[in-house]
């Protein structure tokens, strides 16, 4: 007789609720499906299930402003821009995961998942998620008990971890998350640090990148503005998108050729305050309309696990290079004039002059002004050229304006009346009021 076949799948129970290998990359929907055995276990352990109670619980846990919220982030018009962006992400992603949960409950009630070891019992330590009164009665009352409660606690906590791991990413459904036999619990420490900074201060961009790196790779690394890892790159969303409407703080995962090792992108200048500056008044004034300027990102060699990148801009066969890291700083720090402010503003304060885009892109150091407002026209250029220009301007009193609008006399920054105003294509500006620049 042939030898008996033995199963290599791990037994479920104890701390094991899945058959994931030691490490694996999964997208959000894949991970949600992989966690469904926990939800099936809850259904099996309950003596009579009230689907609406469990549906209301996941909406309350993943929502903002509820008694049971897992993210007590108050977002309003006066909130820092990072808090607004991440809060919007939390609401959007939370609603989607909750809708998946509703559909999964309906399906599992009629099409049960067969569990390899029969009824599942999992030990899940309390993670502090507050239950609705009805959910507490269902899970801890006569229809539930310790088995149902701990299975549900583990599933709920994994959904919270999933939502939070996806917060930094604009294309969150495509972000490749590292998953282990404990699901996403390996990000708990990094998540605690990330949320603590988000809730108690203006979160730093490097902290958002570091948390995204933990979610994708499971490790930390040097402070930077993005990273390469295993067949893709994570960079701020503005790279290649309109600077006037792109998020300041969110990241985008872009698949493509990248090294297997994790490589961090860092700025060429760690302290831009010390960078040499050039007064824009010393540059020649803008002349007749110039031809197009083309931009592309060029990465530099890897040194000790880090690399820099530049935006190469070309005009009439001549190329200038600007640090991508400084350009991204400029984008985060720039003031944005909304359509309402731009349309109703009075004439600008002091003298107003224009500067030539190509001359500015080739100027040495960082450009600034002490003599009224200076406008730079970037409406006929691609998004990378506009971003490159922000890498050439000293990031103080820089404003982004929809083309053809006027702005009032209030300074965009804090160090005097002179402003550098960049005219950009008139895309739809969705912010309800002027967005303050990020604190340095």
Long-range contacts (C-beta under 8 A, 24 or more apart in sequence): 7-116, 9-116, 10-181, 11-116, 11-117, 12-37, 12-115, 12-116, 12-117, 12-120, 12-122, 13-117, 13-120, 13-121, 13-122, 14-121, 14-122, 14-123, 15-122, 15-123, 15-182, 16-122, 16-181, 17-41, 17-120, 17-122, 17-151, 17-154, 17-183, 18-181, 18-183, 19-116, 20-179, 20-180, 20-181, 20-183, 21-181, 22-180, 22-181, 23-178, 23-179, 23-180, 23-218, 24-178, 24-179, 24-180, 25-176, 25-177, 25-178, 25-179, 25-230, 26-176, 26-177, 26-179, 27-173, 27-174, 27-175, 27-176, 27-177, 28-97, 28-162, 28-166, 28-172, 28-173, 28-175, 28-177, 29-100, 29-173, 31-158, 31-162, 31-177, 31-179, 31-183, 31-184, 32-97, 32-100, 32-104, 32-159, 32-162, 34-179, 34-183, 35-155, 35-158, 35-159, 35-162, 35-183, 36-104, 36-108, 36-113, 37-113, 37-115, 37-120, 38-120, 38-122, 38-151, 38-152, 38-154, 38-155, 38-158, 39-101, 39-104, 39-105, 39-108, 39-155, 40-108, 40-112, 40-113, 40-115, 40-120, 41-115, 41-119, 41-120, 41-122, 41-147, 41-151, 42-148, 42-151, 42-152, 42-155, 43-105, 43-108, 43-109, 43-112, 44-112, 44-115, 44-119, 44-120, 45-119, 45-144, 45-145, 45-147, 45-148, 45-151, 46-138, 46-139, 46-143, 46-144, 46-148, 47-142, 47-143, 47-144, 48-143, 49-109, 49-138, 49-143, 50-134, 50-138, 51-105, 51-106, 51-109, 53-132, 53-134, 53-135, 53-138, 54-101, 54-105, 54-135, 54-138, 54-152, 55-98, 55-101, 55-102, 55-105, 56-132, 56-134, 56-135, 57-131, 57-132, 57-135, 57-156, 58-97, 58-98, 58-101, 58-102, 58-156, 58-159, 59-94, 59-95, 59-98, 60-132, 61-129, 61-130, 61-156, 61-159, 61-160, 62-90, 62-93, 62-94, 62-95, 62-97, 62-98, 62-159, 62-160, 62-163, 63-91, 63-94, 63-95, 64-90, 64-91, 64-94, 67-130, 67-132, 68-129, 68-130, 68-131, 68-132, 70-129, 70-160, 70-163, 71-164, 71-195, 72-199, 73-198, 73-199, 77-432, 77-433, 80-202, 80-203, 80-436, 80-438, 81-248, 81-249, 81-435, 81-436, 81-438, 82-198, 82-202, 82-203, 82-205, 82-208, 82-248, 82-249, 82-438, 83-198, 83-202, 83-203, 85-247, 85-248, 85-249, 85-250, 86-167, 86-168, 86-198, 86-203, 86-208, 86-249, 86-250, 89-166, 89-167, 89-168, 89-172, 89-250, 90-163, 90-164, 90-167, 93-163, 93-166, 93-167, 93-172, 94-163, 97-159, 97-162, 97-163, 101-159, 120-151, 121-147, 121-150, 121-151, 122-150, 122-151, 122-154, 123-150, 124-150, 124-151, 124-153, 124-154, 124-157, 126-153, 127-153, 127-156, 127-157, 127-160, 129-153, 129-156, 129-157, 129-160, 157-185, 158-183, 158-184, 158-185, 161-185, 161-187, 161-188, 161-191, 164-191, 164-194, 164-195, 165-191, 165-215, 166-215, 167-211, 168-208, 168-209, 168-211, 168-212, 168-215, 168-250, 168-251, 169-212, 169-234, 169-250, 169-251, 169-252, 169-253, 170-237, 170-247, 170-250, 170-251, 170-252, 171-252, 171-253, 174-253, 174-255, 175-212, 175-215, 175-216, 175-253, 176-216, 176-230, 176-232, 176-253, 177-215, 177-216, 178-215, 178-216, 178-217, 178-218, 180-218, 184-215, 186-218, 187-211, 187-214, 187-215, 187-218, 190-214, 190-215, 190-220, 202-438, 202-439, 203-249, 205-236, 205-249, 205-328, 205-332, 205-438, 208-249, 208-250, 208-251, 209-234, 209-251, 212-251, 213-262, 213-264, 216-253, 217-262, 219-262, 221-262, 221-264, 221-305, 222-264, 222-266, 222-305, 222-306, 223-264, 223-266, 224-264, 224-265, 224-266, 224-267, 224-306, 224-325, 225-265, 225-266, 225-267, 225-324, 225-325, 225-328, 226-251, 226-264, 226-265, 227-262, 227-263, 227-264, 227-265, 228-258, 228-259, 228-262, 228-263, 228-265, 228-307, 229-258, 229-261, 229-262, 229-263, 230-258, 230-260, 230-262, 231-255, 231-256, 231-257, 231-258, 232-256, 232-258, 233-258, 235-265, 236-328, 236-331, 238-328, 238-331, 238-383, 238-387, 239-297, 239-324, 239-328, 239-384, 239-387, 240-383, 240-384, 241-383, 242-383, 242-386, 242-424, 242-425, 242-427, 243-331, 243-334, 243-383, 243-386, 243-387, 243-390, 243-400, 243-424, 244-336, 244-400, 244-402, 244-424, 244-425, 244-427, 244-429, 245-427, 245-428, 245-429, 245-430, 246-331, 248-331, 248-332, 248-435, 248-438, 249-332, 249-438, 259-302, 261-305, 262-305, 263-302, 263-305, 263-306, 263-307, 264-305, 264-306, 264-307, 265-306, 265-307, 265-308, 265-309, 265-324, 265-325, 266-306, 266-307, 266-308, 266-325, 267-308, 267-323, 267-325, 267-326, 267-328, 267-329, 268-308, 268-323, 268-325, 268-326, 269-323, 269-325, 269-326, 272-326, 272-329, 272-366, 272-394, 272-395, 275-365, 275-366, 275-394, 276-364, 276-365, 276-366, 277-365, 277-366, 277-367, 277-368, 277-394, 278-363, 278-364, 278-365, 278-366, 278-367, 278-368, 279-367, 279-368, 279-369, 279-370, 280-355, 280-360, 280-363, 280-367, 280-368, 280-369, 280-374, 280-420, 281-369, 281-370, 281-371, 283-355, 283-356, 283-359, 283-360, 283-363, 283-367, 284-356, 284-359, 285-353, 285-354, 285-355, 285-356, 286-354, 286-355, 286-356, 286-357, 286-377, 287-356, 289-380, 290-315, 290-356, 290-357, 290-358, 291-315, 291-316, 292-380, 292-381, 292-382, 293-357, 293-358, 293-361, 293-381, 293-385, 294-382, 294-385, 295-381, 295-382, 295-383, 295-384, 295-385, 295-387, 295-388, 296-384, 297-324, 297-384, 311-384, 311-385, 311-387, 311-388, 311-391, 313-361, 313-384, 313-385, 313-388, 315-358, 315-361, 318-362, 320-361, 320-362, 322-361, 322-388, 322-391, 322-392, 323-391, 324-391, 326-366, 326-391, 327-387, 327-388, 327-390, 327-391, 328-387, 328-391, 329-391, 329-395, 330-387, 330-390, 330-391, 330-393, 330-395, 330-398, 331-387, 331-390, 332-437, 332-438, 333-395, 333-396, 333-398, 333-437, 333-438, 333-440, 334-390, 334-395, 334-398, 334-399, 334-400, 334-412, 334-422, 334-437, 335-397, 335-398, 335-399, 335-400, 335-412, 335-413, 335-434, 335-435, 335-436, 335-437, 336-399, 336-400, 336-429, 336-431, 336-434, 336-435, 337-399, 337-400, 337-401, 337-402, 337-405, 337-407, 337-434, 338-429, 338-431, 338-432, 338-433, 338-434, 338-435, 339-402, 339-405, 339-429, 340-433, 341-407, 341-408, 341-433, 341-434, 342-401, 342-402, 342-405, 342-406, 342-407, 343-405, 343-406, 344-408, 345-405, 345-406, 345-407, 345-408, 345-409, 346-406, 346-408, 346-409, 347-406, 347-409, 348-372, 348-373, 348-406, 348-407, 348-408, 348-409, 348-419, 348-421, 349-373, 349-409, 349-411, 349-417, 350-417, 350-418, 357-381, 357-385, 357-389, 360-389, 360-392, 360-393, 361-385, 361-388, 361-389, 361-392, 363-392, 366-392, 366-393, 366-394, 366-395, 367-392, 367-393, 367-394, 367-420, 368-393, 368-394, 368-396, 368-397, 368-418, 368-420, 369-397, 369-418, 369-419, 369-420, 370-416, 370-418, 371-418, 372-417, 372-418, 373-417, 373-418, 373-419, 373-420, 373-421, 374-418, 374-419, 374-420, 374-421, 375-421, 375-422, 375-423, 376-420, 376-421, 376-422, 376-423, 377-423, 378-422, 378-423, 378-424, 379-403, 379-423, 379-424, 379-425, 379-426, 386-422, 386-424, 389-422, 390-422, 393-420, 393-422, 394-420, 395-437, 395-440, 398-422, 398-437, 400-424, 402-426, 402-427, 402-429, 412-437, 413-437
